[in-house]
Amino acid sequence: MNNNKKAKPLNINTSKPLVLVTGANGMLGQDLCPILEDEGYEVVETDINTLDITNSDMVKKVLSEEKPDIVVHCAAYTNVDKAEEDYDTAHKINAVGTENLAKACAQNDITLVYISTDYVFQGNGAKPYKPTDETSPLNNYGLTKYEGEQAVQKYCKKFYICRTAWLYGIHGKNFVETMIALADVKPESTCSSKSSRAKYNTTAVTTEAKAQGEEQSVIAQADKIALADVKPELKVVDDQTGCPTWTVDLSNAIVKILEESMPYGIYHTCGGGSTSWYGFAKEIFKLANLDVNLLPCTTEEFPRPAKRPKYSVMDNGGLCRHWQKALADYMALR
Ligand SMILES: NC(=O)c1ccc[n+]([C@@H]2O[C@H](COP(=O)([O-])OP(=O)(O)OC[C@H]3O[C@@H](n4cnc5c(N)ncnc54)[C@H](OP(=O)(O)O)[C@@H]3O)[C@@H](O)[C@H]2O)c1
């Protein structure tokens, strides 16, 4: 909920504020830091070695030494499925780590920008969620990110909670790259006869997909056996709807919020419009010019340890452009 109190302009004179970024080596952090620098901000990049957010003494020490005006908190435990069996680690990083930062930011009068997720919502609605809508996470990851949101609101007056979704970017494993890798499977052996069956070497790509971050666990699978001369077949979940978001667009939205000193509170910084994972994949293959036999399927066909919201579309209030435009730019750059 926005508290409608306009943030005091941070850029009082000519110099830009100092921004400390947590999780700067992550997919978002690696795009965000240079974008902040291009805007003229001085940036302190931290990773788990230089600032382990679960270590409260380290958090206090680093923030009091660096004296940032703003902390953009990108560090997180992002493995949604693994969090189902390891709530304690997810809680330690997403909830306790965020609480450590929130307390230290409040003590040092630092503005805290916390990156949160659409998975705080249950997803049983039919219209885009507003920042003020009720949260009710379905899985441990969503719960721990929600606990982080609670800590930020409890300790900080100067905060922005930026909920994002279905994130992809050049610096991380993500759905776009997984789809392209799955579509690009090559037969293990060359077949002379058109009718010969060949095993496609999909083991590597499916394993990689399983190891990915927040939304990227397997929601699609290439056929393990396929005709060598036939295009790959790919089934992708069509009954989960959300908002694909490019890390560059999210970074630009964060910069906009800071530059315009928008009121402290909760924002939905996700791509505009919405689609299913199937619709997302279809657009990726169209833009990549890849000929894939793409088939829609249900969540039940790909059971995963963590439940996902069926409908986690968020109303972004115009903070990011339409997801298709962003994807086209990403595909042109990658
Ligand atoms: N990816 C998505 O689809 C998605 C969707 C919605 C919201 N989000 C949120 O967006 C933010 C950025 O996500 P992302 O995709 O960029 O995640 P990411 O690539 O997994 O990056 C997270 C970073 O946090 C670091 N980290 C983990 N534990 C830490 C600790 N104790 N102290 C300091 N750093 C630690 C990780 O380091 P190691 O790699 O060394 O562990 C990693 O560099 C997160 O808050 C995430 O919850 C992501």
The ligand as an SDF file (V2000), in Angstrom:
LIG
                    3D

 48 52  0  0  0  0  0  0  0  0999 V2000
   13.8640  -14.6540  -11.3040 N   0  0  0  0  0  0  0  0  0  0  0  0
   12.5680  -14.4050  -11.3020 C   0  0  0  0  0  0  0  0  0  0  0  0
   11.8200  -14.9220  -12.1510 O   0  0  0  0  0  0  0  0  0  0  0  0
   11.9620  -13.4830  -10.2740 C   0  0  0  0  0  0  0  0  0  0  0  0
   10.5920  -13.2280  -10.2960 C   0  0  0  0  0  0  0  0  0  0  0  0
   10.0360  -12.3870   -9.3320 C   0  0  0  0  0  0  0  0  0  0  0  0
   10.8440  -11.8070   -8.3780 C   0  0  0  0  0  0  0  0  0  0  0  0
   12.1730  -12.0740   -8.3680 N   0  0  0  0  0  0  0  0  0  0  0  0
   13.0090  -11.4120   -7.3430 C   0  0  0  0  0  0  0  0  0  0  0  0
   13.9190  -10.5720   -8.0370 O   0  0  0  0  0  0  0  0  0  0  0  0
   15.1380  -10.4720   -7.2930 C   0  0  0  0  0  0  0  0  0  0  0  0
   16.3000  -10.7620   -8.2210 C   0  0  0  0  0  0  0  0  0  0  0  0
   16.1460  -12.0740   -8.7360 O   0  0  0  0  0  0  0  0  0  0  0  0
   17.2290  -12.7300   -9.7010 P   0  0  0  0  0  0  0  0  0  0  0  0
   16.4950  -13.5450  -10.6790 O   0  0  0  0  0  0  0  0  0  0  0  0
   18.2240  -11.7210  -10.1410 O   0  0  0  0  0  0  0  0  0  0  0  0
   17.9040  -13.7380   -8.6580 O   0  0  0  0  0  0  0  0  0  0  0  0
   19.3030  -14.4580   -8.7510 P   0  0  0  0  0  0  0  0  0  0  0  0
   19.8700  -14.4070  -10.1130 O   0  0  0  0  0  0  0  0  0  0  0  0
   19.0930  -15.7860   -8.0920 O   0  0  0  0  0  0  0  0  0  0  0  0
   20.2190  -13.5230   -7.8240 O   0  0  0  0  0  0  0  0  0  0  0  0
   20.1070  -13.5270   -6.4430 C   0  0  0  0  0  0  0  0  0  0  0  0
   21.4760  -13.2240   -5.8810 C   0  0  0  0  0  0  0  0  0  0  0  0
   21.3880  -13.2200   -4.4580 O   0  0  0  0  0  0  0  0  0  0  0  0
   22.5960  -13.8070   -3.9750 C   0  0  0  0  0  0  0  0  0  0  0  0
   22.4500  -14.2760   -2.6150 N   0  0  0  0  0  0  0  0  0  0  0  0
   21.9270  -15.4410   -2.1540 C   0  0  0  0  0  0  0  0  0  0  0  0
   22.0380  -15.5090   -0.8230 N   0  0  0  0  0  0  0  0  0  0  0  0
   22.6480  -14.3730   -0.4210 C   0  0  0  0  0  0  0  0  0  0  0  0
   23.0550  -13.8690    0.8410 C   0  0  0  0  0  0  0  0  0  0  0  0
   22.8610  -14.5620    1.9700 N   0  0  0  0  0  0  0  0  0  0  0  0
   23.6630  -12.6540    0.8870 N   0  0  0  0  0  0  0  0  0  0  0  0
   23.8910  -11.9670   -0.2400 C   0  0  0  0  0  0  0  0  0  0  0  0
   23.5510  -12.3900   -1.4610 N   0  0  0  0  0  0  0  0  0  0  0  0
   22.9320  -13.5920   -1.5470 C   0  0  0  0  0  0  0  0  0  0  0  0
   22.8640  -14.9320   -4.9500 C   0  0  0  0  0  0  0  0  0  0  0  0
   24.1920  -15.3430   -4.8460 O   0  0  0  0  0  0  0  0  0  0  0  0
   24.5820  -16.8600   -5.2130 P   0  0  0  0  0  0  0  0  0  0  0  0
   24.2420  -17.0270   -6.6610 O   0  0  0  0  0  0  0  0  0  0  0  0
   26.0320  -16.8900   -4.8980 O   0  0  0  0  0  0  0  0  0  0  0  0
   23.7160  -17.7290   -4.3400 O   0  0  0  0  0  0  0  0  0  0  0  0
   22.5350  -14.2530   -6.2850 C   0  0  0  0  0  0  0  0  0  0  0  0
   23.6670  -13.5870   -6.8080 O   0  0  0  0  0  0  0  0  0  0  0  0
   14.9790  -11.4330   -6.1240 C   0  0  0  0  0  0  0  0  0  0  0  0
   14.5920  -10.7110   -5.0000 O   0  0  0  0  0  0  0  0  0  0  0  0
   13.8610  -12.3570   -6.5390 C   0  0  0  0  0  0  0  0  0  0  0  0
   13.1630  -12.8730   -5.4130 O   0  0  0  0  0  0  0  0  0  0  0  0
   12.7590  -12.8910   -9.2980 C   0  0  0  0  0  0  0  0  0  0  0  0
  1  2  1  0
  2  3  2  0
  2  4  1  0
  4  5  1  0
  4 48  2  0
  5  6  2  0
  6  7  1  0
  7  8  2  0
  8  9  1  0
  8 48  1  0
  9 10  1  0
  9 46  1  0
 10 11  1  0
 11 12  1  0
 11 44  1  0
 12 13  1  0
 13 14  1  0
 14 15  2  0
 14 16  1  0
 14 17  1  0
 17 18  1  0
 18 19  2  0
 18 20  1  0
 18 21  1  0
 21 22  1  0
 22 23  1  0
 23 24  1  0
 23 42  1  0
 24 25  1  0
 25 26  1  0
 25 36  1  0
 26 27  1  0
 26 35  1  0
 27 28  2  0
 28 29  1  0
 29 30  1  0
 29 35  2  0
 30 31  1  0
 30 32  2  0
 32 33  1  0
 33 34  2  0
 34 35  1  0
 36 37  1  0
 36 42  1  0
 37 38  1  0
 38 39  2  0
 38 40  1  0
 38 41  1  0
 42 43  1  0
 44 45  1  0
 44 46  1  0
 46 47  1  0
M  CHG  2   8   1  16  -1
M  END
$$$$
